[in-house]
Amino acid sequence: MGAKLRVYKRRIRSVTATKKITKAMEMIAASRVVKAQRQVAASTPYASELTRAVTAVATGSNTQHPLTTEVDKPTRAALLLITSDRGLAGGYSSNVIKAAEQLTERLRAEGKEVDVYIVGRKGVSYYGFRERTIVESWTGFTDNPTYGDAKTIAAPLIEAVQKDTAEGGVDELHIVFTEFISMMTQTALDDRLLPLSLDRTAAESAETSKGEILPLFDFEPSAEDVLDALLPRYVESRIYNALLQAAASKHAATRRAMKSATDNAEDLIKSLSRLANAARQAEITQEISEIVGGSAALADATAGSD
């Protein structure tokens, strides 16, 4: 019985140590998600206004720019998948990878080849384990991305869009990331960045500018030159906003997972404590029984000798 009690006590100490770690990780994730939320809130208006400006240039001129003009029969698409560098975040990375798989199947069903670009070690490991081709990947900054990281990612993607498909270029650019809605809700989302969907962005601009007087734009030196300058910034800003949304979502998922782990550890400690108390009571009862039995045997022996 003593051996069983030692086992319970050892397990209680182990679970208690694990609980301290998960509690600390929960608090760290909670502090990081607040910072990430502020960054998302700060970057979203810029990305929205830049999209609005690009839409105004594209719709307010007759310029046929390669980054805003739909290809008649697109044959190749680039997919940027944003995952995490680390785990311990529940189903965060698996959900966004699943969304990327669904988008890939849909694009291939439309007769398009898909070039995959990945952010985060989890996505790289997933594709690498399955021996799938990755055009380019980036890791090491998913918890705290910067605008410089977004520019680094955007450069080869913009170059691929500007190339002819015969030279390894693509007709479309899609991005898959996790949208941060609230501390409890994060949704895997796929969006087409290029070519710019003018009808959708125009409708979004009209929705967000209800009651406002929209400005009139004059393009100098030309609308095409303005698009050349604006569209790379548009792609960078959208990728940066997606990186921030993904970081906030990952921290929220980590916080939720670590809180669940901490709660489970507390429940396990209570259960083990009850078992340890029962084992200790059984041990005490056995000792008392042995003492009483020994005393009665001694008394019987004494009476017999008399």
ZAVEX-79463 format. One record per residue (C-alpha): x, y, z. Coordinates in nm, 4 decimals, padded with zeros to 6 digits. Example, Ala and Ser with C-alpha at 12.3 -4.5 7.8 and 13.67 -1.06 7.14 Angstrom:
2
atom east = 01.2300; north = -00.4500; up = 00.7800
atom east = 01.3670; north = -00.1060; up = 00.7140
***
This chain:
306
atom east = 00.0000; north = 00.0000; up = 00.0000
atom east = 00.2891; north = 00.2369; up = 00.0739
atom east = 00.4272; north = 00.1885; up = -00.2756
atom east = 00.0920; north = 00.2901; up = -00.4291
atom east = 00.0831; north = 00.6064; up = -00.2185
atom east = 00.4339; north = 00.6998; up = -00.3363
atom east = 00.3248; north = 00.6536; up = -00.6986
atom east = 00.0278; north = 00.8879; up = -00.6492
atom east = 00.2421; north = 01.1512; up = -00.4798
atom east = 00.5009; north = 01.1320; up = -00.7587
atom east = 00.2306; north = 01.1770; up = -01.0231
atom east = 00.0798; north = 01.4706; up = -00.8330
atom east = 00.4202; north = 01.6439; up = -00.8253
atom east = 00.4649; north = 01.5795; up = -01.1995
atom east = 00.1201; north = 01.7115; up = -01.2934
atom east = 00.1664; north = 02.0135; up = -01.0654
atom east = 00.4911; north = 02.1019; up = -01.2449
atom east = 00.3165; north = 02.0655; up = -01.5821
atom east = 00.0317; north = 02.2860; up = -01.4611
atom east = 00.2780; north = 02.5622; up = -01.3684
atom east = 00.4249; north = 02.5490; up = -01.7209
atom east = 00.0875; north = 02.5575; up = -01.8989
atom east = -00.0340; north = 02.8401; up = -01.6743
atom east = 00.2769; north = 03.0440; up = -01.7560
atom east = 00.2312; north = 02.9772; up = -02.1285
atom east = -00.1342; north = 03.0802; up = -02.1025
atom east = -00.0379; north = 03.4133; up = -01.9431
atom east = 00.2341; north = 03.4762; up = -02.2039
atom east = -00.0072; north = 03.4037; up = -02.4891
atom east = -00.2698; north = 03.6325; up = -02.3308
atom east = -00.0229; north = 03.9217; up = -02.3183
atom east = 00.0936; north = 03.8609; up = -02.6759
atom east = -00.2564; north = 03.8399; up = -02.8217
atom east = -00.3393; north = 04.1851; up = -02.6846
atom east = -00.0374; north = 04.3316; up = -02.8632
atom east = -00.1250; north = 04.1428; up = -03.1824
atom east = -00.4836; north = 04.2724; up = -03.1650
atom east = -00.3568; north = 04.6301; up = -03.1513
atom east = -00.1329; north = 04.5686; up = -03.4526
atom east = -00.4219; north = 04.4198; up = -03.6507
atom east = -00.6426; north = 04.7161; up = -03.5634
atom east = -00.3670; north = 04.9561; up = -03.6712
atom east = -00.2903; north = 04.7842; up = -04.0025
atom east = -00.6437; north = 04.7084; up = -04.1231
atom east = -00.7478; north = 05.0696; up = -04.2063
atom east = -00.4303; north = 05.1214; up = -04.4121
atom east = -00.4854; north = 04.7993; up = -04.6073
atom east = -00.8513; north = 04.8890; up = -04.6637
atom east = -00.7759; north = 05.2426; up = -04.7856
atom east = -00.4980; north = 05.1186; up = -05.0123
atom east = -00.7358; north = 04.8632; up = -05.1629
atom east = -00.9877; north = 05.1418; up = -05.2105
atom east = -00.7309; north = 05.3597; up = -05.3858
atom east = -00.6212; north = 05.0790; up = -05.6176
atom east = -00.9852; north = 05.0068; up = -05.6993
atom east = -01.0429; north = 05.3749; up = -05.7776
atom east = -00.7465; north = 05.3826; up = -06.0153
atom east = -00.8519; north = 05.0613; up = -06.1875
atom east = -01.2182; north = 05.1577; up = -06.2243
atom east = -01.1575; north = 05.5249; up = -06.2974
atom east = -00.9396; north = 05.4610; up = -06.5992
atom east = -00.9342; north = 05.2474; up = -06.9106
atom east = -00.5892; north = 05.1101; up = -06.8332
atom east = -00.5472; north = 04.7374; up = -06.8889
atom east = -00.2939; north = 04.6593; up = -06.6216
atom east = -00.1688; north = 04.2996; up = -06.5876
atom east = -00.2283; north = 04.3007; up = -06.2116
atom east = -00.5950; north = 04.4040; up = -06.2405
atom east = -00.6935; north = 04.2380; up = -06.5682
atom east = -00.8545; north = 03.8959; up = -06.5620
atom east = -00.6858; north = 03.6352; up = -06.7804
atom east = -00.9271; north = 03.4690; up = -07.0233
atom east = -00.8121; north = 03.1164; up = -06.9469
atom east = -00.5920; north = 03.1102; up = -06.6346
atom east = -00.3716; north = 02.8033; up = -06.6187
atom east = -00.1495; north = 02.8621; up = -06.3158
atom east = -00.2073; north = 03.0023; up = -05.9670
atom east = 00.0155; north = 03.0846; up = -05.6714
atom east = -00.1035; north = 02.9953; up = -05.3218
atom east = 00.0469; north = 03.1586; up = -05.0122
atom east = -00.0232; north = 02.9524; up = -04.6994
atom east = 00.0357; north = 03.1134; up = -04.3586
atom east = 00.0830; north = 02.8679; up = -04.0708
atom east = 00.2724; north = 02.8792; up = -03.7413
atom east = 00.6318; north = 02.8085; up = -03.6458
atom east = 00.5265; north = 02.6425; up = -03.3202
atom east = 00.2643; north = 02.4023; up = -03.1931
atom east = 00.0663; north = 02.3916; up = -02.8665
atom east = -00.2131; north = 02.5878; up = -03.0338
atom east = -00.4868; north = 02.3283; up = -03.0691
atom east = -00.6097; north = 02.2883; up = -03.4260
atom east = -00.4795; north = 02.6252; up = -03.5462
atom east = -00.2307; north = 02.5042; up = -03.8084
atom east = -00.4307; north = 02.1958; up = -03.9104
atom east = -00.7389; north = 02.4085; up = -03.9823
atom east = -00.5572; north = 02.6512; up = -04.2119
atom east = -00.3737; north = 02.3657; up = -04.3862
atom east = -00.7091; north = 02.1958; up = -04.4448
atom east = -00.8430; north = 02.5194; up = -04.5990
atom east = -00.5369; north = 02.5326; up = -04.8273
atom east = -00.5941; north = 02.1723; up = -04.9345
atom east = -00.9560; north = 02.2501; up = -05.0222
atom east = -00.8537; north = 02.5572; up = -05.2220
atom east = -00.5859; north = 02.3562; up = -05.4044
atom east = -00.8400; north = 02.0915; up = -05.5015
atom east = -01.0802; north = 02.3596; up = -05.6260
atom east = -00.8141; north = 02.5311; up = -05.8365
atom east = -00.6969; north = 02.2024; up = -05.9872
atom east = -01.0571; north = 02.1133; up = -06.0672
atom east = -01.0669; north = 02.4385; up = -06.2662
atom east = -00.7675; north = 02.3168; up = -06.4667
atom east = -00.5013; north = 02.5287; up = -06.2944
atom east = -00.1595; north = 02.4241; up = -06.1725
atom east = -00.0832; north = 02.5432; up = -05.8195
atom east = 00.2519; north = 02.6826; up = -05.6980
atom east = 00.2672; north = 02.6706; up = -05.3197
atom east = 00.4465; north = 02.9298; up = -05.1047
atom east = 00.4461; north = 02.8670; up = -04.7290
atom east = 00.5004; north = 03.0747; up = -04.4167
atom east = 00.5665; north = 02.8813; up = -04.0941
atom east = 00.7421; north = 02.5576; up = -03.9996
atom east = 00.4168; north = 02.3666; up = -03.9478
atom east = 00.3155; north = 02.4121; up = -04.3116
atom east = 00.6670; north = 02.3363; up = -04.4358
atom east = 00.6757; north = 02.0153; up = -04.2287
atom east = 00.3328; north = 01.9091; up = -04.3541
atom east = 00.4241; north = 01.9485; up = -04.7206
atom east = 00.7776; north = 01.8183; up = -04.6719
atom east = 00.6577; north = 01.4995; up = -04.4999
atom east = 00.4289; north = 01.4322; up = -04.7969
atom east = 00.7099; north = 01.5154; up = -05.0416
atom east = 00.5114; north = 01.7926; up = -05.2083
atom east = 00.6832; north = 02.0699; up = -05.3994
atom east = 00.7193; north = 02.4086; up = -05.2291
atom east = 00.8325; north = 02.6994; up = -05.4470
atom east = 00.9555; north = 02.9072; up = -05.1524
atom east = 00.9101; north = 02.9154; up = -04.7751
atom east = 00.9748; north = 03.1530; up = -04.4850
atom east = 01.0023; north = 03.0682; up = -04.1141
atom east = 01.1030; north = 03.2169; up = -03.7816
atom east = 00.8790; north = 03.5239; up = -03.7495
atom east = 00.5166; north = 03.4054; up = -03.7372
atom east = 00.4698; north = 03.5023; up = -03.3694
atom east = 00.5734; north = 03.8634; up = -03.4287
atom east = 00.5792; north = 03.9534; up = -03.8007
atom east = 00.7008; north = 04.2894; up = -03.9304
atom east = 00.6319; north = 04.4846; up = -04.2468
atom east = 00.9794; north = 04.3892; up = -04.3665
atom east = 00.8763; north = 04.0236; up = -04.3482
atom east = 00.5700; north = 04.1021; up = -04.5602
atom east = 00.7875; north = 04.2767; up = -04.8215
atom east = 01.0216; north = 03.9778; up = -04.8340
atom east = 00.7277; north = 03.7435; up = -04.8943
atom east = 00.5557; north = 03.9733; up = -05.1461
atom east = 00.8598; north = 04.0226; up = -05.3725
atom east = 00.8733; north = 03.6742; up = -05.5365
atom east = 00.4933; north = 03.6591; up = -05.5529
atom east = 00.4648; north = 03.9895; up = -05.7408
atom east = 00.7466; north = 03.8801; up = -05.9698
atom east = 00.5616; north = 03.5542; up = -06.0437
atom east = 00.2416; north = 03.7438; up = -06.1275
atom east = 00.4257; north = 03.9789; up = -06.3610
atom east = 00.5917; north = 03.6926; up = -06.5514
atom east = 00.4387; north = 03.5022; up = -06.8380
atom east = 00.3202; north = 03.1525; up = -06.7459
atom east = 00.5590; north = 03.0083; up = -07.0042
atom east = 00.8449; north = 03.1547; up = -06.8006
atom east = 00.7199; north = 03.0179; up = -06.4696
atom east = 00.4754; north = 03.2971; up = -06.3943
atom east = 00.1218; north = 03.2688; up = -06.2565
atom east = -00.2160; north = 03.4139; up = -06.3532
atom east = -00.3594; north = 03.4386; up = -06.0002
atom east = -00.2410; north = 03.4916; up = -05.6435
atom east = -00.4356; north = 03.3396; up = -05.3540
atom east = -00.3662; north = 03.3643; up = -04.9820
atom east = -00.4826; north = 03.1289; up = -04.7055
atom east = -00.4592; north = 03.2474; up = -04.3449
atom east = -00.6514; north = 03.2503; up = -04.0173
atom east = -00.8729; north = 03.5549; up = -03.9694
atom east = -00.8897; north = 03.6879; up = -03.6130
atom east = -01.2528; north = 03.7611; up = -03.5254
atom east = -01.2443; north = 03.7495; up = -03.1452
atom east = -01.0562; north = 03.5836; up = -02.8604
atom east = -01.2819; north = 03.2810; up = -02.8956
atom east = -01.3304; north = 03.2753; up = -03.2728
atom east = -01.0649; north = 03.2447; up = -03.5448
atom east = -01.1565; north = 03.1272; up = -03.8939
atom east = -00.9377; north = 02.9815; up = -04.1688
atom east = -00.9928; north = 03.1993; up = -04.4757
atom east = -00.8838; north = 03.1908; up = -04.8397
atom east = -00.8812; north = 03.5074; up = -05.0502
atom east = -00.7685; north = 03.5996; up = -05.4003
atom east = -00.5305; north = 03.8943; up = -05.3942
atom east = -00.4526; north = 03.9189; up = -05.7668
atom east = -00.5935; north = 03.9935; up = -06.0119
atom east = -00.7905; north = 04.2391; up = -05.8030
atom east = -01.1612; north = 04.1586; up = -05.8062
atom east = -01.2891; north = 04.5038; up = -05.8923
atom east = -01.6577; north = 04.4260; up = -05.8460
atom east = -01.6052; north = 04.2886; up = -05.4954
atom east = -01.3643; north = 04.5593; up = -05.3798
atom east = -01.5858; north = 04.8320; up = -05.5240
atom east = -01.8827; north = 04.6910; up = -05.3334
atom east = -01.6761; north = 04.6750; up = -05.0124
atom east = -01.5608; north = 05.0334; up = -05.0613
atom east = -01.9196; north = 05.1463; up = -05.1142
atom east = -02.0278; north = 04.9600; up = -04.8012
atom east = -01.7557; north = 05.1127; up = -04.5814
atom east = -01.8034; north = 05.4652; up = -04.7206
atom east = -02.1797; north = 05.4976; up = -04.6790
atom east = -02.2709; north = 05.8607; up = -04.6271
atom east = -01.9248; north = 05.9801; up = -04.7341
atom east = -01.8441; north = 06.1867; up = -05.0391
atom east = -01.5989; north = 05.9845; up = -05.2423
atom east = -01.2965; north = 06.1755; up = -05.3759
atom east = -01.2220; north = 06.2285; up = -05.7435
atom east = -00.8796; north = 06.1071; up = -05.8500
atom east = -00.6472; north = 06.2640; up = -06.1017
atom east = -00.3684; north = 06.0308; up = -06.2138
atom east = -00.0187; north = 06.1662; up = -06.2786
atom east = 00.1837; north = 06.0879; up = -06.4792
atom east = -00.0622; north = 05.8142; up = -06.5877
atom east = -00.3001; north = 05.5597; up = -06.4403
atom east = -00.0687; north = 05.2765; up = -06.5464
atom east = 00.2275; north = 05.4306; up = -06.3635
atom east = 00.0113; north = 05.4801; up = -06.0559
atom east = -00.0939; north = 05.1141; up = -06.0675
atom east = 00.2690; north = 05.0078; up = -06.1060
atom east = 00.3488; north = 05.1955; up = -05.7854
atom east = 00.0346; north = 05.1090; up = -05.5871
atom east = -00.0140; north = 04.7402; up = -05.6532
atom east = 00.3117; north = 04.6161; up = -05.4937
atom east = 00.2223; north = 04.8228; up = -05.1863
atom east = -00.1267; north = 04.6723; up = -05.1990
atom east = 00.0078; north = 04.3162; up = -05.1998
atom east = 00.2554; north = 04.3936; up = -04.9207
atom east = -00.0101; north = 04.5560; up = -04.7029
atom east = -00.2561; north = 04.2700; up = -04.7529
atom east = 00.0097; north = 04.0096; up = -04.6731
atom east = 00.1210; north = 04.2076; up = -04.3666
atom east = -00.2374; north = 04.2314; up = -04.2424
atom east = -00.2813; north = 03.8552; up = -04.2994
atom east = 00.0407; north = 03.7839; up = -04.1062
atom east = -00.0830; north = 03.9941; up = -03.8143
atom east = -00.4259; north = 03.8304; up = -03.8217
atom east = -00.2602; north = 03.4889; up = -03.8233
atom east = -00.0301; north = 03.5833; up = -03.5331
atom east = -00.3226; north = 03.7097; up = -03.3234
atom east = -00.5198; north = 03.3948; up = -03.4056
atom east = -00.2275; north = 03.1720; up = -03.3112
atom east = -00.1774; north = 03.3446; up = -02.9747
atom east = -00.5508; north = 03.3227; up = -02.9013
atom east = -00.5486; north = 02.9525; up = -02.9929
atom east = -00.2432; north = 02.8937; up = -02.7712
atom east = -00.4067; north = 03.0739; up = -02.4813
atom east = -00.7207; north = 02.8654; up = -02.5197
atom east = -00.5251; north = 02.5391; up = -02.5496
atom east = -00.3061; north = 02.6177; up = -02.2484
atom east = -00.6080; north = 02.7166; up = -02.0380
atom east = -00.7691; north = 02.3852; up = -02.1256
atom east = -00.4466; north = 02.2028; up = -02.0348
atom east = -00.4264; north = 02.3903; up = -01.7032
atom east = -00.7880; north = 02.3064; up = -01.6196
atom east = -00.7286; north = 01.9409; up = -01.7068
atom east = -00.4196; north = 01.9372; up = -01.4859
atom east = -00.6210; north = 02.0767; up = -01.1953
atom east = -00.8876; north = 01.8091; up = -01.2430
atom east = -00.6207; north = 01.5392; up = -01.2599
atom east = -00.4534; north = 01.6685; up = -00.9426
atom east = -00.7875; north = 01.6570; up = -00.7583
atom east = -00.8504; north = 01.3028; up = -00.8818
atom east = -00.5011; north = 01.1865; up = -00.7844
atom east = -00.5317; north = 01.3572; up = -00.4460
atom east = -00.8538; north = 01.1668; up = -00.3750
atom east = -00.6857; north = 00.8397; up = -00.4736
atom east = -00.3840; north = 00.9241; up = -00.2567
atom east = -00.6086; north = 01.0045; up = 00.0400
atom east = -00.7957; north = 00.6765; up = -00.0098
atom east = -00.4654; north = 00.4879; up = -00.0274
atom east = -00.3427; north = 00.6609; up = 00.2886
atom east = -00.6674; north = 00.5812; up = 00.4710
atom east = -00.6436; north = 00.2183; up = 00.3617
atom east = -00.2836; north = 00.2065; up = 00.4825
atom east = -00.3798; north = 00.3541; up = 00.8209
atom east = -00.6743; north = 00.1139; up = 00.8517
atom east = -00.4479; north = -00.1812; up = 00.7723
atom east = -00.1926; north = -00.0679; up = 01.0305
atom east = -00.4635; north = -00.0315; up = 01.2951
atom east = -00.6008; north = -00.3746; up = 01.2065
atom east = -00.2532; north = -00.5249; up = 01.2377
atom east = -00.1976; north = -00.3567; up = 01.5743
atom east = -00.5373; north = -00.4713; up = 01.7043
atom east = -00.4789; north = -00.8231; up = 01.5705
atom east = -00.1340; north = -00.8384; up = 01.7250
atom east = -00.2654; north = -00.7109; up = 02.0577
atom east = -00.5445; north = -00.9696; up = 02.0594
atom east = -00.2998; north = -01.2490; up = 01.9727
atom east = -00.0693; north = -01.1366; up = 02.2511
atom east = -00.3586; north = -01.1317; up = 02.4957
atom east = -00.4690; north = -01.4797; up = 02.3943
atom east = -00.1141; north = -01.6081; up = 02.4320
atom east = -00.0832; north = -01.4547; up = 02.7774
atom east = -00.4184; north = -01.6027; up = 02.8883
atom east = -00.3140; north = -01.9473; up = 02.7603
atom east = 00.0119; north = -01.9428; up = 02.9563
atom east = -00.1754; north = -01.8576; up = 03.2713
***
